[in-house]
Amino acid sequence: MSYTAPRFFGVKTMSLLNLKSVTYHIGDKALYQNAEFTLLAGEHVGVTGANGVGKSTLLKLLQAELLPDEGDIIWQPAIKIGYLDQHAQMNDLLSVYDYLRTAFSELYLLEAQMLDIYACSKKSTQQSQLNRAAMIQTKLESQSFYVIDNKINAMAEGLGITAFGMQTQLAKLSGGQRHKVMLARILLLLPDVLLLDEPTNYLDVIHIKWLTEYLNEFEGAFMVVSHDQAFLNSIATNICDIDRQTIRKYKGNVAKSMAQKANDDAAYIKQYQAQKKHIDKLELFIAKNGAGVNASIANGRKKQLTRIERLVPPKQNKPITFMFRSSTSNAQEMLKTLDLVIGYSRPLLPAISLTIMRGEKVVITGFNGIGKSTLLKTLVGELAPLSGVIALSPVLQLGYFEQELYWSYPEATPVNLLKSVCDGLDDKTAREQLARFGVAGKLAIQPIESLSGGEQTKVKLCCLALKPTNLLVLDEPTTHLDMEVKAALKQALMEYTGTVIIVSHEQSFVADWPDRIVDIQSIINTQYAEVVKG
């Protein structure tokens, strides 16, 4: 959604947005308590925080998709906002190109009005109408209307959209492709403020680099939620960190901000401990002197106690550690393909011959849309190959992590989901297992659809970890995960004695532990070179 607004002509000190004493609950869980925040014109803000603290919720509140329980969210009048909403409705009958053109619908409407004036013999003789046509012409030229096609094509090329076709109908796009098309349209709108929730999801390294450069040159303000620390480090001039039911703003990128946050946290702990000591002292005096000669003093202490604004207890983060259960296998070859051709109605890639050995850790790379996810789905049997052979080890025990957060029963709780994949698991053990992944307390008994993306991902990983496997196939498992869980996942995969096949757009996550990289683009180039040579 977007709202039309005047530009601010580079004024950097103007306040575009003010949050004043904002409180918001999901059920009985407080995400924000009297939170304050200000966004200035031109600020490039990264939004950080652990899974489930309310990062995506904050953007929904700013967009008025949700309303605060208390407090005010105040935008400057007529601000034009570009909001990346993963659930936005799209006209599936449109082509990719026609959908991107809707970013300029106001200009096309003006052009139609101008052409109508020139086409109408009556209007074309009226000076007032001719003056209006001239004004429209001037506006169209000032808005670079006549190079719109170039703008659209440049944006589509930058985000990798041209790879799956500008004339492709929206209804035929995958979730990742739709994400990129929605992002492209929002950027083409050139809003005053961008609100982007995980924009790098479904983007590969090349297109993340392009988006990074685009955002660094963006003259407006933006707030970006992302768990990709390297990406945030490269685009943010300020950090909006959500923690302990409040919002704190820091100057600098993630690295600088988190160093400052560590200092603030240490000071907060001292403040909390001092307050707790004071409260404990008051409560002890009241308990001992509720009656008797000091009763009046005790009543005074009670009033003093009620006036104290109690600090939120510092979160005692238990370190997240988990492991994947590996089953034994005597087979040397876990998976082998011979002239495998993958795709849907037509081949996506040349024939692939690939052998994965026992215990091998393999990364599948290639630009987004090239067919990595389709390859994984074919290897695990979710899609039938168009031709060729897939030979699996006879003792194969497969664990598959799919990128999409899809649940057959979205009202099921994490506890019930774990019990459904592990026979004989009782509620207590299920909750203990979930807690190891950071899904504890009431989160474990809420409907899975009510959890954040990161919390849902942790539930998926927990389900996967409960089953003995000797081959893990993982498609972008770090999407939505915070840094702590990513580190735990990386350690678990390094210690896993089985075989791993993984697709990940985060280079830092797969930088130093896999045994081999299978580059899809190299396979295509090799096949092409052989054809040319032949």
GUZAKOL-745097 format. One record per residue (C-alpha): residue number from 1; residue in one letter; x, y, z. Coordinates in nm, 3 decimals, decimal comma. Example, Ala and Ser with C-alpha at 12.3 -4.5 7.8 and 13.67 -1.06 7.14 Angstrom:
2
 resi resn       u       v       w
    1    A   1,230  -0,450   0,780
    2    S   1,367  -0,106   0,714
This chain:
534
 resi resn       u       v       w
    1    M   0,000   0,000   0,000
    2    S   0,118   0,355  -0,059
    3    Y   0,006   0,709   0,008
    4    T   0,077   1,009  -0,214
    5    A   0,289   1,280  -0,061
    6    P   0,521   1,566  -0,153
    7    R   0,895   1,509  -0,158
    8    F   1,114   1,657   0,117
    9    F   1,394   1,785  -0,107
   10    G   1,673   1,628   0,097
   11    V   1,574   1,775   0,436
   12    K   1,734   1,528   0,680
   13    T   1,618   1,668   1,015
   14    M   1,243   1,654   0,952
   15    S   1,062   1,400   1,164
   16    L   0,855   1,175   0,938
   17    L   0,728   0,940   1,207
   18    N   0,677   0,952   1,583
   19    L   0,578   0,665   1,811
   20    K   0,457   0,794   2,146
   21    S   0,397   0,561   2,443
   22    V   0,296   0,272   2,217
   23    T   0,177  -0,046   2,387
   24    Y   0,076  -0,356   2,196
   25    H  -0,013  -0,709   2,308
   26    I  -0,061  -1,037   2,126
   27    G  -0,286  -1,229   2,360
   28    D  -0,137  -1,180   2,704
   29    K   0,215  -1,124   2,568
   30    A   0,332  -0,761   2,567
   31    L   0,547  -0,684   2,263
   32    Y   0,584  -0,313   2,339
   33    Q   0,520  -0,122   2,662
   34    N   0,520   0,259   2,629
   35    A   0,762   0,235   2,336
   36    E   0,902   0,551   2,174
   37    F   1,065   0,594   1,834
   38    T   1,132   0,870   1,580
   39    L   1,217   0,834   1,211
   40    L   1,384   1,128   1,041
   41    A   1,382   1,210   0,669
   42    G   1,657   1,023   0,486
   43    E   1,737   0,783   0,772
   44    H   1,825   0,428   0,672
   45    V   1,717   0,211   0,964
   46    G   1,771  -0,159   1,022
   47    V   1,524  -0,327   1,258
   48    T   1,682  -0,592   1,482
   49    G   1,577  -0,818   1,767
   50    A   1,538  -1,183   1,858
   51    N   1,272  -1,404   1,700
   52    G   0,927  -1,317   1,826
   53    V   0,998  -0,972   1,977
   54    G   0,772  -0,797   1,726
   55    K   0,982  -0,673   1,431
   56    S   0,728  -0,760   1,162
   57    T   0,447  -0,650   1,394
   58    L   0,610  -0,307   1,421
   59    L   0,592  -0,259   1,043
   60    K   0,227  -0,369   1,044
   61    L   0,152  -0,113   1,314
   62    L   0,329   0,159   1,116
   63    Q   0,122   0,068   0,812
   64    A  -0,202   0,068   1,020
   65    E  -0,254  -0,297   0,935
   66    L  -0,267  -0,334   1,315
   67    L  -0,364  -0,075   1,575
   68    P  -0,180  -0,016   1,904
   69    D  -0,355  -0,094   2,233
   70    E  -0,234   0,240   2,369
   71    G  -0,029   0,533   2,245
   72    D   0,001   0,713   1,914
   73    I   0,169   0,646   1,579
   74    I   0,196   0,980   1,401
   75    W   0,312   1,022   1,040
   76    Q   0,371   1,355   0,874
   77    P   0,067   1,433   0,656
   78    A   0,051   1,281   0,307
   79    I   0,364   1,067   0,341
   80    K   0,402   0,818   0,056
   81    I   0,483   0,476   0,205
   82    G   0,601   0,167   0,022
   83    Y   0,527  -0,143   0,229
   84    L   0,648  -0,491   0,134
   85    D   0,358  -0,709   0,245
   86    Q   0,414  -1,080   0,182
   87    H   0,036  -1,137   0,185
   88    A  -0,065  -0,853  -0,046
   89    Q  -0,333  -0,934  -0,301
   90    M  -0,222  -0,945  -0,665
   91    N  -0,431  -0,970  -0,979
   92    D  -0,313  -1,313  -1,093
   93    L  -0,443  -1,251  -1,445
   94    L  -0,181  -0,981  -1,505
   95    S   0,160  -1,050  -1,654
   96    V   0,471  -0,959  -1,457
   97    Y   0,530  -0,661  -1,683
   98    D   0,172  -0,530  -1,657
   99    Y   0,182  -0,564  -1,278
  100    L   0,503  -0,360  -1,260
  101    R   0,344  -0,096  -1,485
  102    T   0,077  -0,039  -1,217
  103    A   0,344   0,143  -1,015
  104    F   0,295   0,425  -1,268
  105    S  -0,084   0,405  -1,296
  106    E  -0,130   0,774  -1,206
  107    L   0,102   0,878  -1,489
  108    Y  -0,073   0,652  -1,739
  109    L  -0,405   0,804  -1,632
  110    L  -0,266   1,153  -1,693
  111    E  -0,141   1,047  -2,035
  112    A  -0,487   0,916  -2,121
  113    Q  -0,641   1,250  -2,019
  114    M  -0,389   1,439  -2,233
  115    L  -0,449   1,219  -2,536
  116    D  -0,825   1,257  -2,490
  117    I  -0,787   1,635  -2,508
  118    Y  -0,590   1,616  -2,833
  119    A  -0,827   1,355  -2,980
  120    C  -1,144   1,553  -2,908
  121    S  -1,206   1,824  -3,169
  122    K  -1,405   2,033  -2,923
  123    K  -1,151   2,017  -2,640
  124    S  -0,854   2,072  -2,869
  125    T  -0,988   2,415  -2,964
  126    Q  -1,033   2,533  -2,605
  127    Q  -0,737   2,721  -2,464
  128    S  -0,807   2,600  -2,108
  129    Q  -0,796   2,239  -2,225
  130    L  -0,481   2,297  -2,425
  131    N  -0,320   2,458  -2,121
  132    R  -0,415   2,153  -1,915
  133    A  -0,268   1,921  -2,180
  134    A   0,054   2,122  -2,174
  135    M   0,070   2,101  -1,793
  136    I   0,021   1,724  -1,811
  137    Q   0,293   1,697  -2,074
  138    T   0,533   1,891  -1,852
  139    K   0,454   1,668  -1,553
  140    L   0,499   1,349  -1,756
  141    E   0,837   1,468  -1,877
  142    S   0,945   1,571  -1,526
  143    Q   0,847   1,224  -1,400
  144    S   1,050   1,055  -1,681
  145    F   0,730   0,900  -1,814
  146    Y   0,874   0,825  -2,155
  147    V   1,149   0,603  -2,016
  148    I   0,922   0,397  -1,789
  149    D   0,998   0,082  -1,987
  150    N   1,368   0,134  -1,923
  151    K   1,301   0,181  -1,549
  152    I   1,093  -0,136  -1,531
  153    N   1,343  -0,344  -1,725
  154    A   1,638  -0,218  -1,517
  155    M   1,456  -0,300  -1,194
  156    A   1,353  -0,643  -1,322
  157    E   1,708  -0,719  -1,432
  158    G   1,851  -0,606  -1,099
  159    L   1,623  -0,833  -0,896
  160    G   1,648  -1,132  -1,131
  161    I   1,289  -1,110  -1,256
  162    T   1,375  -1,126  -1,625
  163    A   1,505  -1,480  -1,568
  164    F   1,149  -1,614  -1,535
  165    G   0,993  -1,390  -1,799
  166    M   0,827  -1,049  -1,804
  167    Q   0,522  -1,187  -1,984
  168    T   0,471  -1,470  -1,734
  169    Q   0,129  -1,461  -1,571
  170    L   0,139  -1,386  -1,196
  171    A  -0,068  -1,697  -1,127
  172    K   0,218  -1,912  -1,254
  173    L   0,485  -1,766  -1,024
  174    S   0,631  -1,940  -0,721
  175    G   0,621  -1,774  -0,380
  176    G   0,979  -1,653  -0,417
  177    Q   0,915  -1,511  -0,763
  178    R   0,604  -1,325  -0,640
  179    H   0,814  -1,181  -0,356
  180    K   1,064  -1,035  -0,603
  181    V   0,792  -0,890  -0,827
  182    M   0,619  -0,723  -0,529
  183    L   0,952  -0,580  -0,411
  184    A   1,026  -0,444  -0,761
  185    R   0,689  -0,267  -0,780
  186    I   0,737  -0,105  -0,439
  187    L   1,081   0,025  -0,537
  188    L   0,941   0,159  -0,864
  189    L   0,686   0,363  -0,667
  190    L   0,973   0,575  -0,528
  191    P   0,799   0,637  -0,194
  192    D   0,916   0,875   0,076
  193    V   0,950   0,584   0,318
  194    L   1,015   0,215   0,251
  195    L   0,899  -0,045   0,505
  196    L   1,059  -0,374   0,402
  197    D   1,017  -0,703   0,587
  198    E   1,291  -0,953   0,498
  199    P   1,349  -0,816   0,145
  200    T   1,644  -1,049   0,081
  201    N   1,432  -1,361   0,117
  202    Y   1,448  -1,548  -0,217
  203    L   1,731  -1,327  -0,344
  204    D   2,070  -1,473  -0,428
  205    V   2,407  -1,309  -0,368
  206    I   2,409  -1,112  -0,694
  207    H   2,064  -0,965  -0,642
  208    I   2,128  -0,890  -0,274
  209    K   2,431  -0,691  -0,386
  210    W   2,215  -0,502  -0,636
  211    L   1,951  -0,429  -0,369
  212    T   2,223  -0,315  -0,129
  213    E   2,353  -0,062  -0,381
  214    Y   1,999   0,054  -0,460
  215    L   1,911   0,114  -0,094
  216    N   2,238   0,291  -0,024
  217    E   2,154   0,538  -0,301
  218    F   1,787   0,572  -0,197
  219    E   1,723   0,934  -0,097
  220    G   1,415   0,861   0,111
  221    A   1,398   0,696   0,453
  222    F   1,355   0,324   0,511
  223    M   1,305   0,070   0,785
  224    V   1,422  -0,280   0,696
  225    V   1,364  -0,597   0,897
  226    S   1,627  -0,857   0,814
  227    H   1,806  -1,142   0,987
  228    D   2,091  -1,112   0,737
  229    Q   2,342  -0,919   0,948
  230    A   2,585  -0,866   0,661
  231    F   2,306  -0,708   0,455
  232    L   2,193  -0,482   0,740
  233    N   2,551  -0,383   0,815
  234    S   2,591  -0,263   0,458
  235    I   2,270  -0,055   0,435
  236    A   2,188   0,081   0,782
  237    T   2,293   0,419   0,920
  238    N   2,079   0,360   1,230
  239    I   1,945   0,058   1,414
  240    C   1,601   0,021   1,572
  241    D   1,643  -0,262   1,823
  242    I   1,341  -0,424   1,989
  243    D   1,405  -0,583   2,327
  244    R   1,245  -0,594   2,673
  245    Q   0,916  -0,458   2,534
  246    T   1,074  -0,135   2,421
  247    I   1,242   0,016   2,115
  248    R   1,591   0,163   2,129
  249    K   1,754   0,357   1,849
  250    Y   2,127   0,351   1,785
  251    K   2,354   0,544   1,552
  252    G   2,558   0,331   1,313
  253    N   2,530  -0,013   1,158
  254    V   2,456  -0,342   1,335
  255    A   2,811  -0,401   1,458
  256    K   2,841  -0,055   1,617
  257    S   2,487  -0,063   1,753
  258    M   2,518  -0,405   1,914
  259    A   2,840  -0,295   2,087
  260    Q   2,652   0,003   2,230
  261    K   2,358  -0,222   2,321
  262    A   2,588  -0,451   2,518
  263    N   2,701  -0,151   2,724
  264    D   2,341  -0,040   2,772
  265    D   2,236  -0,391   2,875
  266    A   2,511  -0,408   3,136
  267    A   2,396  -0,074   3,278
  268    Y   2,032  -0,187   3,271
  269    I   2,113  -0,504   3,464
  270    K   2,281  -0,297   3,735
  271    Q   1,981  -0,065   3,744
  272    Y   1,739  -0,357   3,764
  273    Q   1,935  -0,526   4,040
  274    A   1,947  -0,200   4,241
  275    Q   1,573  -0,155   4,201
  276    K   1,503  -0,516   4,296
  277    K   1,717  -0,481   4,607
  278    H   1,524  -0,169   4,703
  279    I   1,187  -0,339   4,641
  280    D   1,290  -0,648   4,837
  281    K   1,391  -0,423   5,128
  282    L   1,056  -0,243   5,123
  283    E   0,858  -0,567   5,102
  284    L   1,056  -0,718   5,391
  285    F   0,988  -0,412   5,609
  286    I   0,616  -0,420   5,521
  287    A   0,596  -0,793   5,600
  288    K   0,759  -0,746   5,939
  289    N   0,579  -0,428   6,039
  290    G   0,230  -0,463   5,899
  291    A   0,094  -0,441   6,252
  292    G   0,226  -0,284   6,569
  293    V   0,406   0,037   6,644
  294    N   0,554   0,066   6,292
  295    A   0,226  -0,003   6,106
  296    S   0,189   0,357   5,987
  297    I   0,545   0,354   5,851
  298    A   0,470   0,022   5,679
  299    N   0,163   0,177   5,512
  300    G   0,382   0,461   5,388
  301    R   0,624   0,207   5,243
  302    K   0,330   0,034   5,071
  303    K   0,237   0,359   4,898
  304    Q   0,601   0,409   4,805
  305    L   0,606   0,057   4,660
  306    T   0,299   0,117   4,443
  307    R   0,457   0,430   4,294
  308    I   0,764   0,244   4,167
  309    E   0,763   0,185   3,791
  310    R   0,910  -0,162   3,785
  311    L   1,172  -0,247   3,529
  312    V   1,123  -0,551   3,308
  313    P   1,347  -0,834   3,434
  314    P   1,652  -0,887   3,210
  315    K   1,589  -1,182   2,985
  316    Q   1,785  -1,484   3,096
  317    N   1,873  -1,628   2,758
  318    K   1,952  -1,994   2,781
  319    P   2,207  -2,080   2,514
  320    I   2,039  -2,255   2,223
  321    T   2,207  -2,584   2,141
  322    F   2,061  -2,878   1,957
  323    M   2,165  -3,171   1,744
  324    F   2,027  -3,374   1,456
  325    R   1,994  -3,745   1,525
  326    S   2,196  -3,941   1,272
  327    S   2,129  -4,301   1,179
  328    T   2,401  -4,537   1,062
  329    S   2,461  -4,617   0,698
  330    N   2,712  -4,854   0,542
  331    A   2,644  -4,729   0,189
  332    Q   2,920  -4,525   0,027
  333    E   2,688  -4,347  -0,217
  334    M   2,385  -4,184  -0,057
  335    L   2,242  -4,032  -0,373
  336    K   2,327  -4,045  -0,741
  337    T   2,167  -3,889  -1,049
  338    L   2,229  -3,980  -1,410
  339    D   2,123  -3,737  -1,684
  340    L   1,857  -3,597  -1,450
  341    V   1,632  -3,337  -1,611
  342    I   1,417  -3,131  -1,374
  343    G   1,133  -2,887  -1,430
  344    Y   0,758  -2,866  -1,460
  345    S   0,616  -2,849  -1,812
  346    R   0,963  -2,784  -1,957
  347    P   1,323  -2,844  -1,845
  348    L   1,474  -2,584  -1,614
  349    L   1,832  -2,708  -1,643
  350    P   2,050  -2,926  -1,863
  351    A   2,080  -3,293  -1,761
  352    I   2,259  -3,329  -1,426
  353    S   2,477  -3,621  -1,322
  354    L   2,569  -3,593  -0,957
  355    T   2,701  -3,824  -0,685
  356    I   2,673  -3,746  -0,312
  357    M   2,885  -3,962  -0,083
  358    R   2,819  -4,072   0,275
  359    G   2,895  -3,800   0,529
  360    E   2,954  -3,537   0,262
  361    K   2,837  -3,178   0,320
  362    V   2,735  -3,020  -0,012
  363    V   2,616  -2,665  -0,093
  364    I   2,403  -2,608  -0,403
  365    T   2,459  -2,256  -0,543
  366    G   2,333  -2,054  -0,838
  367    F   2,133  -1,739  -0,896
  368    N   1,776  -1,723  -0,773
  369    G   1,523  -1,880  -1,005
  370    I   1,779  -2,105  -1,170
  371    G   1,615  -2,417  -1,024
  372    K   1,786  -2,495  -0,692
  373    S   1,462  -2,551  -0,498
  374    T   1,316  -2,751  -0,787
  375    L   1,627  -2,969  -0,787
  376    L   1,591  -3,037  -0,413
  377    K   1,221  -3,118  -0,447
  378    T   1,304  -3,360  -0,725
  379    L   1,582  -3,527  -0,525
  380    V   1,352  -3,585  -0,226
  381    G   1,067  -3,716  -0,442
  382    E   0,823  -3,426  -0,416
  383    L   0,852  -3,367  -0,791
  384    A   0,890  -3,629  -1,061
  385    P   1,190  -3,584  -1,291
  386    L   1,117  -3,507  -1,654
  387    S   1,376  -3,767  -1,748
  388    G   1,687  -3,936  -1,614
  389    V   1,753  -4,146  -1,307
  390    I   1,777  -4,081  -0,932
  391    A   1,937  -4,366  -0,739
  392    L   1,900  -4,354  -0,360
  393    S   2,082  -4,559  -0,098
  394    P   1,864  -4,855   0,013
  395    V   1,921  -4,755   0,376
  396    L   1,838  -4,387   0,315
  397    Q   1,658  -4,205   0,596
  398    L   1,573  -3,861   0,466
  399    G   1,505  -3,534   0,647
  400    Y   1,380  -3,247   0,430
  401    F   1,348  -2,879   0,526
  402    E   1,129  -2,690   0,281
  403    Q   1,170  -2,313   0,251
  404    E   0,801  -2,226   0,260
  405    L   0,631  -2,192   0,600
  406    Y   0,332  -2,408   0,517
  407    W   0,131  -2,610   0,770
  408    S  -0,142  -2,860   0,684
  409    Y  -0,308  -2,776   1,015
  410    P  -0,223  -2,412   1,099
  411    E  -0,429  -2,428   1,418
  412    A  -0,212  -2,710   1,558
  413    T   0,024  -2,627   1,845
  414    P   0,401  -2,686   1,832
  415    V   0,360  -2,955   2,100
  416    N   0,103  -3,141   1,888
  417    L   0,315  -3,104   1,575
  418    L   0,611  -3,265   1,749
  419    K   0,394  -3,549   1,880
  420    S   0,264  -3,611   1,527
  421    V   0,616  -3,671   1,390
  422    C   0,751  -3,868   1,684
  423    D   0,545  -4,161   1,812
  424    G   0,533  -4,201   2,187
  425    L   0,634  -3,843   2,265
  426    D   0,446  -3,699   2,564
  427    D   0,364  -3,332   2,624
  428    K   0,643  -3,277   2,877
  429    T   0,916  -3,420   2,653
  430    A   0,780  -3,229   2,352
  431    R   0,798  -2,902   2,546
  432    E   1,151  -2,981   2,662
  433    Q   1,260  -3,042   2,304
  434    L   1,096  -2,720   2,182
  435    A   1,263  -2,524   2,463
  436    R   1,602  -2,637   2,333
  437    F   1,516  -2,453   2,012
  438    G   1,397  -2,141   2,194
  439    V   1,023  -2,218   2,169
  440    A   0,928  -2,220   2,535
  441    G   0,640  -2,136   2,768
  442    K   0,310  -2,038   2,610
  443    L   0,464  -2,037   2,261
  444    A   0,462  -2,417   2,270
  445    I   0,084  -2,435   2,310
  446    Q  -0,026  -2,155   2,076
  447    P  -0,153  -2,222   1,721
  448    I   0,149  -2,249   1,494
  449    E   0,006  -1,982   1,262
  450    S   0,018  -1,727   1,548
  451    L   0,396  -1,760   1,587
  452    S   0,648  -1,537   1,413
  453    G   0,834  -1,659   1,105
  454    G   1,145  -1,730   1,312
  455    E   0,949  -1,921   1,576
  456    Q   0,777  -2,131   1,310
  457    T   1,114  -2,208   1,151
  458    K   1,248  -2,325   1,488
  459    V   0,949  -2,559   1,526
  460    K   1,023  -2,703   1,180
  461    L   1,387  -2,759   1,273
  462    C   1,284  -2,923   1,601
  463    C   1,054  -3,165   1,416
  464    L   1,340  -3,245   1,180
  465    A   1,588  -3,300   1,465
  466    L   1,366  -3,557   1,638
  467    K   1,376  -3,805   1,350
  468    P   1,685  -4,022   1,292
  469    T   1,825  -3,941   0,947
  470    N   2,136  -4,006   0,742
  471    L   2,063  -3,742   0,476
  472    L   1,943  -3,387   0,545
  473    V   1,821  -3,179   0,252
  474    L   1,778  -2,816   0,355
  475    D   1,633  -2,536   0,143
  476    E   1,719  -2,193   0,289
  477    P   1,691  -2,301   0,655
  478    T   1,826  -1,970   0,793
  479    T   1,541  -1,756   0,660
  480    H   1,372  -1,579   0,955
  481    L   1,630  -1,702   1,211
  482    D   1,816  -1,465   1,444
  483    M   2,194  -1,481   1,486
  484    E   2,191  -1,704   1,794
  485    V   1,979  -1,975   1,633
  486    K   2,179  -1,955   1,309
  487    A   2,497  -2,019   1,506
  488    A   2,336  -2,317   1,681
  489    L   2,211  -2,457   1,348
  490    K   2,553  -2,420   1,189
  491    Q   2,716  -2,602   1,480
  492    A   2,456  -2,881   1,466
  493    L   2,513  -2,933   1,092
  494    M   2,890  -2,939   1,139
  495    E   2,856  -3,206   1,411
  496    Y   2,598  -3,411   1,219
  497    T   2,764  -3,733   1,100
  498    G   2,520  -3,787   0,813
  499    T   2,511  -3,629   0,469
  500    V   2,393  -3,272   0,411
  501    I   2,269  -3,106   0,092
  502    I   2,192  -2,738   0,151
  503    V   2,081  -2,431  -0,042
  504    S   2,150  -2,100   0,132
  505    H   2,177  -1,742   0,004
  506    E   2,376  -1,644   0,315
  507    Q   2,739  -1,683   0,218
  508    S   2,857  -1,637   0,576
  509    F   2,647  -1,933   0,689
  510    V   2,802  -2,178   0,442
  511    A   3,146  -2,019   0,421
  512    D   3,375  -2,261   0,601
  513    W   3,227  -2,603   0,676
  514    P   3,088  -2,773   0,360
  515    D   3,306  -3,022   0,173
  516    R   3,192  -2,928  -0,174
  517    I   3,004  -2,664  -0,373
  518    V   2,785  -2,763  -0,667
  519    D   2,739  -2,451  -0,879
  520    I   2,437  -2,488  -1,108
  521    Q   2,559  -2,208  -1,334
  522    S   2,887  -2,394  -1,387
  523    I   2,693  -2,703  -1,492
  524    I   2,500  -2,496  -1,747
  525    N   2,819  -2,331  -1,875
  526    T   2,992  -2,668  -1,909
  527    Q   2,699  -2,815  -2,100
  528    Y   2,689  -2,509  -2,326
  529    A   3,065  -2,526  -2,391
  530    E   3,036  -2,894  -2,483
  531    V   2,753  -2,818  -2,727
  532    V   2,953  -2,537  -2,889
  533    K   3,264  -2,752  -2,906
  534    G   3,069  -3,041  -3,055
